[in-house]
Amino acid sequence: MPDTTRDAEAAVEALEGRLARLEETAFFQEERLKELDSALTAQQAQLDAMERQLADLRHLARSLRDKLADAPENTLPPHSMPERY
C-alpha cells in the first residue's frame, strides 16, 4: 500500500478514536448533570419545607407575643394575692 493510503487510514482511525472518546465524555457528563439536577430538586424541596416551617414558627411567635402583650404586667397570681378580709 502506498504511504498516503496508510496515512489516510491512520488519520481516520485517530478521528474515530477521538469521536468515541468525545461521545463517552458527553454521555458521562449527561449522567452527572441528571444526578446534579436530582440533588438540586431534592434540596429545593427541603428548602421549601423549611420556609413553610419558618413561616409557621413566625406566626406562632407573633401569636404568643400578642397573648403576652394582653396580659397585665407585674401582677401577682391569684393564689399569691393578699386577702382582703
Secondary structure, DSSP 8 states (H G I E B T S, - for coil): --HHHHHHHHHHHHHHHHHHHHHHHHHHHHHHHHHHHHHHHHHHHHHHHHHHHHHHHHHHHHHHHHHHHHS-TT---GGGS----
